[in-house]
Amino acid sequence: MKYKHFDEIQPNHNTNFTMLYFAACRSLCKLEAAIRRTNGGKLTFRQAWLLRRIQHKLSQMAASWKNNSIKRYKTP
């Protein structure tokens, strides 16, 4: 899978961050369920660690977005 560099991504005014965050979380849950189905209901340590890492990064992105949106709309 090839990923775009952050600087190459063009702004999109048709989406909002909250919608994208929950969509990513749903996809992550479906991925975990698919992995569990193939492994007989269990995750390896590495698989669980990687899924937790992705979830943590999503949480960090949400926190960063909230910090930026608070600063942006703060009245003096």
LOPA-83290 format. One record per atom (N, C-alpha, C, O): residue number from 0; atom name; x, y, z. Coordinates in steps of 0.05 Angstrom, whole numbers, plus 5000, padded with zeros to 4 digits. Example, Ala and Ser with C-alpha at 12.3 -4.5 7.8 and 13.67 -1.06 7.14 Angstrom:
BEGIN
(site 0, 'N', (5264, 4886, 5156))
(site 0, 'CA', (5246, 4910, 5156))
(site 0, 'C', (5264, 4934, 5156))
(site 0, 'O', (5285, 4934, 5169))
(site 1, 'N', (5257, 4955, 5142))
(site 1, 'CA', (5273, 4979, 5143))
(site 1, 'C', (5258, 5001, 5157))
(site 1, 'O', (5268, 5023, 5161))
END
This chain:
BEGIN
(site 0, 'N', (5017, 4977, 5000))
(site 0, 'CA', (5000, 5000, 5000))
(site 0, 'C', (5018, 5025, 5000))
(site 0, 'O', (5036, 5027, 5016))
(site 1, 'N', (5012, 5043, 4982))
(site 1, 'CA', (5028, 5067, 4980))
(site 1, 'C', (5013, 5090, 4993))
(site 1, 'O', (4989, 5094, 4988))
(site 2, 'N', (5027, 5105, 5010))
(site 2, 'CA', (5014, 5127, 5024))
(site 2, 'C', (5025, 5154, 5013))
(site 2, 'O', (5048, 5155, 5005))
(site 3, 'N', (5008, 5174, 5013))
(site 3, 'CA', (5016, 5200, 5004))
(site 3, 'C', (5031, 5214, 5027))
(site 3, 'O', (5026, 5209, 5051))
(site 4, 'N', (5050, 5230, 5020))
(site 4, 'CA', (5064, 5247, 5040))
(site 4, 'C', (5044, 5268, 5050))
(site 4, 'O', (5027, 5277, 5035))
(site 5, 'N', (5047, 5275, 5075))
(site 5, 'CA', (5029, 5295, 5087))
(site 5, 'C', (5027, 5321, 5071))
(site 5, 'O', (5005, 5332, 5069))
(site 6, 'N', (5049, 5330, 5060))
(site 6, 'CA', (5049, 5355, 5046))
(site 6, 'C', (5035, 5353, 5019))
(site 6, 'O', (5027, 5373, 5007))
(site 7, 'N', (5032, 5329, 5008))
(site 7, 'CA', (5019, 5325, 4982))
(site 7, 'C', (4988, 5324, 4984))
(site 7, 'O', (4975, 5324, 4963))
(site 8, 'N', (4977, 5322, 5008))
(site 8, 'CA', (4948, 5320, 5011))
(site 8, 'C', (4936, 5348, 5009))
(site 8, 'O', (4943, 5367, 5023))
(site 9, 'N', (4917, 5350, 4991))
(site 9, 'CA', (4903, 5375, 4986))
(site 9, 'C', (4880, 5378, 5006))
(site 9, 'O', (4869, 5358, 5015))
(site 10, 'N', (4874, 5403, 5014))
(site 10, 'CA', (4852, 5407, 5033))
(site 10, 'C', (4825, 5399, 5021))
(site 10, 'O', (4821, 5401, 4997))
(site 11, 'N', (4808, 5388, 5038))
(site 11, 'CA', (4781, 5380, 5029))
(site 11, 'C', (4761, 5392, 5048))
(site 11, 'O', (4761, 5386, 5072))
(site 12, 'N', (4744, 5409, 5037))
(site 12, 'CA', (4725, 5424, 5054))
(site 12, 'C', (4698, 5409, 5056))
(site 12, 'O', (4680, 5420, 5067))
(site 13, 'N', (4697, 5385, 5045))
(site 13, 'CA', (4672, 5370, 5046))
(site 13, 'C', (4670, 5351, 5069))
(site 13, 'O', (4649, 5339, 5074))
(site 14, 'N', (4692, 5348, 5085))
(site 14, 'CA', (4692, 5330, 5107))
(site 14, 'C', (4699, 5345, 5133))
(site 14, 'O', (4710, 5367, 5132))
(site 15, 'N', (4692, 5333, 5155))
(site 15, 'CA', (4700, 5345, 5180))
(site 15, 'C', (4716, 5324, 5197))
(site 15, 'O', (4713, 5300, 5192))
(site 16, 'N', (4731, 5333, 5215))
(site 16, 'CA', (4749, 5315, 5229))
(site 16, 'C', (4735, 5295, 5246))
(site 16, 'O', (4743, 5271, 5247))
(site 17, 'N', (4713, 5302, 5259))
(site 17, 'CA', (4698, 5284, 5276))
(site 17, 'C', (4688, 5260, 5260))
(site 17, 'O', (4690, 5237, 5269))
(site 18, 'N', (4677, 5265, 5237))
(site 18, 'CA', (4667, 5244, 5220))
(site 18, 'C', (4689, 5225, 5212))
(site 18, 'O', (4686, 5201, 5212))
(site 19, 'N', (4712, 5236, 5204))
(site 19, 'CA', (4735, 5220, 5196))
(site 19, 'C', (4746, 5204, 5219))
(site 19, 'O', (4754, 5181, 5215))
(site 20, 'N', (4747, 5215, 5243))
(site 20, 'CA', (4757, 5201, 5266))
(site 20, 'C', (4740, 5176, 5272))
(site 20, 'O', (4751, 5154, 5276))
(site 21, 'N', (4714, 5179, 5272))
(site 21, 'CA', (4696, 5157, 5278))
(site 21, 'C', (4697, 5136, 5255))
(site 21, 'O', (4695, 5112, 5261))
(site 22, 'N', (4700, 5145, 5231))
(site 22, 'CA', (4702, 5126, 5208))
(site 22, 'C', (4728, 5109, 5211))
(site 22, 'O', (4728, 5085, 5205))
(site 23, 'N', (4750, 5122, 5219))
(site 23, 'CA', (4775, 5108, 5223))
(site 23, 'C', (4773, 5088, 5246))
(site 23, 'O', (4783, 5066, 5244))
(site 24, 'N', (4759, 5096, 5267))
(site 24, 'CA', (4755, 5078, 5290))
(site 24, 'C', (4739, 5053, 5282))
(site 24, 'O', (4745, 5031, 5290))
(site 25, 'N', (4718, 5058, 5266))
(site 25, 'CA', (4702, 5035, 5256))
(site 25, 'C', (4718, 5016, 5239))
(site 25, 'O', (4716, 4992, 5241))
(site 26, 'N', (4734, 5028, 5221))
(site 26, 'CA', (4751, 5011, 5204))
(site 26, 'C', (4771, 4995, 5221))
(site 26, 'O', (4777, 4972, 5215))
(site 27, 'N', (4782, 5008, 5241))
(site 27, 'CA', (4801, 4994, 5259))
(site 27, 'C', (4787, 4971, 5274))
(site 27, 'O', (4800, 4950, 5277))
(site 28, 'N', (4763, 4975, 5282))
(site 28, 'CA', (4748, 4953, 5296))
(site 28, 'C', (4742, 4930, 5276))
(site 28, 'O', (4745, 4907, 5284))
(site 29, 'N', (4735, 4937, 5252))
(site 29, 'CA', (4730, 4916, 5232))
(site 29, 'C', (4756, 4901, 5225))
(site 29, 'O', (4755, 4876, 5221))
(site 30, 'N', (4778, 4915, 5224))
(site 30, 'CA', (4804, 4902, 5219))
(site 30, 'C', (4811, 4883, 5242))
(site 30, 'O', (4820, 4861, 5237))
(site 31, 'N', (4807, 4892, 5266))
(site 31, 'CA', (4812, 4875, 5290))
(site 31, 'C', (4794, 4850, 5289))
(site 31, 'O', (4804, 4828, 5294))
(site 32, 'N', (4769, 4853, 5282))
(site 32, 'CA', (4751, 4830, 5280))
(site 32, 'C', (4760, 4811, 5258))
(site 32, 'O', (4758, 4786, 5262))
(site 33, 'N', (4768, 4821, 5236))
(site 33, 'CA', (4778, 4804, 5214))
(site 33, 'C', (4803, 4788, 5222))
(site 33, 'O', (4805, 4765, 5215))
(site 34, 'N', (4821, 4802, 5236))
(site 34, 'CA', (4845, 4788, 5245))
(site 34, 'C', (4838, 4766, 5265))
(site 34, 'O', (4849, 4744, 5264))
(site 35, 'N', (4820, 4773, 5283))
(site 35, 'CA', (4811, 4753, 5303))
(site 35, 'C', (4798, 4728, 5290))
(site 35, 'O', (4803, 4706, 5298))
(site 36, 'N', (4782, 4733, 5269))
(site 36, 'CA', (4770, 4711, 5255))
(site 36, 'C', (4791, 4692, 5242))
(site 36, 'O', (4788, 4668, 5243))
(site 37, 'N', (4812, 4704, 5231))
(site 37, 'CA', (4832, 4687, 5218))
(site 37, 'C', (4850, 4673, 5239))
(site 37, 'O', (4862, 4652, 5233))
(site 38, 'N', (4852, 4684, 5263))
(site 38, 'CA', (4870, 4672, 5284))
(site 38, 'C', (4855, 4657, 5305))
(site 38, 'O', (4866, 4651, 5326))
(site 39, 'N', (4830, 4650, 5300))
(site 39, 'CA', (4815, 4634, 5319))
(site 39, 'C', (4807, 4650, 5344))
(site 39, 'O', (4805, 4638, 5365))
(site 40, 'N', (4802, 4676, 5341))
(site 40, 'CA', (4793, 4692, 5363))
(site 40, 'C', (4814, 4705, 5379))
(site 40, 'O', (4808, 4719, 5399))
(site 41, 'N', (4839, 4702, 5372))
(site 41, 'CA', (4861, 4713, 5387))
(site 41, 'C', (4879, 4731, 5370))
(site 41, 'O', (4881, 4726, 5346))
(site 42, 'N', (4891, 4750, 5383))
(site 42, 'CA', (4911, 4767, 5369))
(site 42, 'C', (4938, 4760, 5380))
(site 42, 'O', (4941, 4754, 5403))
(site 43, 'N', (4958, 4761, 5362))
(site 43, 'CA', (4986, 4758, 5373))
(site 43, 'C', (4993, 4784, 5387))
(site 43, 'O', (4980, 4805, 5384))
(site 44, 'N', (5014, 4783, 5403))
(site 44, 'CA', (5023, 4806, 5418))
(site 44, 'C', (5029, 4829, 5398))
(site 44, 'O', (5021, 4852, 5403))
(site 45, 'N', (5042, 4823, 5376))
(site 45, 'CA', (5050, 4844, 5357))
(site 45, 'C', (5025, 4856, 5344))
(site 45, 'O', (5024, 4880, 5340))
(site 46, 'N', (5006, 4840, 5336))
(site 46, 'CA', (4981, 4850, 5324))
(site 46, 'C', (4966, 4868, 5343))
(site 46, 'O', (4957, 4890, 5336))
(site 47, 'N', (4964, 4860, 5369))
(site 47, 'CA', (4950, 4876, 5388))
(site 47, 'C', (4965, 4902, 5393))
(site 47, 'O', (4953, 4924, 5395))
(site 48, 'N', (4992, 4901, 5394))
(site 48, 'CA', (5008, 4925, 5398))
(site 48, 'C', (5004, 4945, 5375))
(site 48, 'O', (5001, 4969, 5379))
(site 49, 'N', (5004, 4934, 5350))
(site 49, 'CA', (5001, 4952, 5327))
(site 49, 'C', (4973, 4965, 5326))
(site 49, 'O', (4971, 4988, 5320))
(site 50, 'N', (4953, 4950, 5333))
(site 50, 'CA', (4926, 4961, 5333))
(site 50, 'C', (4923, 4982, 5355))
(site 50, 'O', (4911, 5003, 5351))
(site 51, 'N', (4935, 4977, 5379))
(site 51, 'CA', (4934, 4997, 5400))
(site 51, 'C', (4950, 5022, 5392))
(site 51, 'O', (4942, 5044, 5399))
(site 52, 'N', (4972, 5018, 5377))
(site 52, 'CA', (4988, 5041, 5369))
(site 52, 'C', (4973, 5058, 5349))
(site 52, 'O', (4974, 5083, 5351))
(site 53, 'N', (4958, 5046, 5330))
(site 53, 'CA', (4942, 5061, 5312))
(site 53, 'C', (4920, 5077, 5327))
(site 53, 'O', (4915, 5100, 5321))
(site 54, 'N', (4907, 5063, 5346))
(site 54, 'CA', (4886, 5077, 5362))
(site 54, 'C', (4898, 5100, 5377))
(site 54, 'O', (4885, 5121, 5379))
(site 55, 'N', (4922, 5096, 5389))
(site 55, 'CA', (4935, 5118, 5404))
(site 55, 'C', (4941, 5142, 5385))
(site 55, 'O', (4937, 5165, 5393))
(site 56, 'N', (4950, 5136, 5361))
(site 56, 'CA', (4957, 5158, 5342))
(site 56, 'C', (4931, 5172, 5334))
(site 56, 'O', (4932, 5197, 5330))
(site 57, 'N', (4909, 5158, 5331))
(site 57, 'CA', (4884, 5171, 5325))
(site 57, 'C', (4876, 5190, 5348))
(site 57, 'O', (4866, 5212, 5343))
(site 58, 'N', (4879, 5180, 5372))
(site 58, 'CA', (4873, 5197, 5396))
(site 58, 'C', (4891, 5222, 5397))
(site 58, 'O', (4882, 5244, 5403))
(site 59, 'N', (4916, 5218, 5390))
(site 59, 'CA', (4935, 5241, 5390))
(site 59, 'C', (4927, 5261, 5368))
(site 59, 'O', (4928, 5285, 5373))
(site 60, 'N', (4918, 5251, 5345))
(site 60, 'CA', (4909, 5269, 5324))
(site 60, 'C', (4884, 5285, 5332))
(site 60, 'O', (4882, 5309, 5327))
(site 61, 'N', (4866, 5271, 5346))
(site 61, 'CA', (4842, 5285, 5356))
(site 61, 'C', (4849, 5306, 5376))
(site 61, 'O', (4838, 5328, 5376))
(site 62, 'N', (4867, 5300, 5394))
(site 62, 'CA', (4875, 5319, 5415))
(site 62, 'C', (4889, 5343, 5402))
(site 62, 'O', (4884, 5366, 5410))
(site 63, 'N', (4905, 5338, 5382))
(site 63, 'CA', (4919, 5360, 5368))
(site 63, 'C', (4899, 5377, 5353))
(site 63, 'O', (4901, 5402, 5353))
(site 64, 'N', (4879, 5365, 5340))
(site 64, 'CA', (4859, 5380, 5326))
(site 64, 'C', (4842, 5397, 5345))
(site 64, 'O', (4836, 5420, 5339))
(site 65, 'N', (4836, 5386, 5368))
(site 65, 'CA', (4820, 5401, 5388))
(site 65, 'C', (4836, 5424, 5398))
(site 65, 'O', (4825, 5446, 5402))
(site 66, 'N', (4862, 5421, 5403))
(site 66, 'CA', (4879, 5443, 5412))
(site 66, 'C', (4880, 5465, 5391))
(site 66, 'O', (4877, 5489, 5398))
(site 67, 'N', (4883, 5458, 5366))
(site 67, 'CA', (4884, 5478, 5344))
(site 67, 'C', (4857, 5492, 5341))
(site 67, 'O', (4856, 5516, 5336))
(site 68, 'N', (4835, 5477, 5343))
(site 68, 'CA', (4809, 5489, 5340))
(site 68, 'C', (4802, 5507, 5363))
(site 68, 'O', (4788, 5527, 5359))
(site 69, 'N', (4811, 5501, 5387))
(site 69, 'CA', (4806, 5518, 5410))
(site 69, 'C', (4821, 5544, 5407))
(site 69, 'O', (4810, 5566, 5412))
(site 70, 'N', (4847, 5542, 5399))
(site 70, 'CA', (4863, 5566, 5396))
(site 70, 'C', (4852, 5584, 5374))
(site 70, 'O', (4852, 5608, 5376))
(site 71, 'N', (4842, 5571, 5352))
(site 71, 'CA', (4832, 5586, 5329))
(site 71, 'C', (4807, 5602, 5336))
(site 71, 'O', (4805, 5625, 5327))
(site 72, 'N', (4789, 5591, 5351))
(site 72, 'CA', (4764, 5604, 5356))
(site 72, 'C', (4762, 5618, 5383))
(site 72, 'O', (4741, 5628, 5391))
(site 73, 'N', (4784, 5620, 5397))
(site 73, 'CA', (4785, 5633, 5423))
(site 73, 'C', (4782, 5663, 5419))
(site 73, 'O', (4796, 5675, 5403))
(site 74, 'N', (4764, 5675, 5435))
(site 74, 'CA', (4761, 5704, 5433))
(site 74, 'C', (4779, 5717, 5453))
(site 74, 'O', (4782, 5707, 5476))
(site 75, 'N', (4791, 5740, 5446))
(site 75, 'CA', (4809, 5754, 5465))
(site 75, 'C', (4795, 5766, 5488))
(site 75, 'O', (4808, 5778, 5505))
END
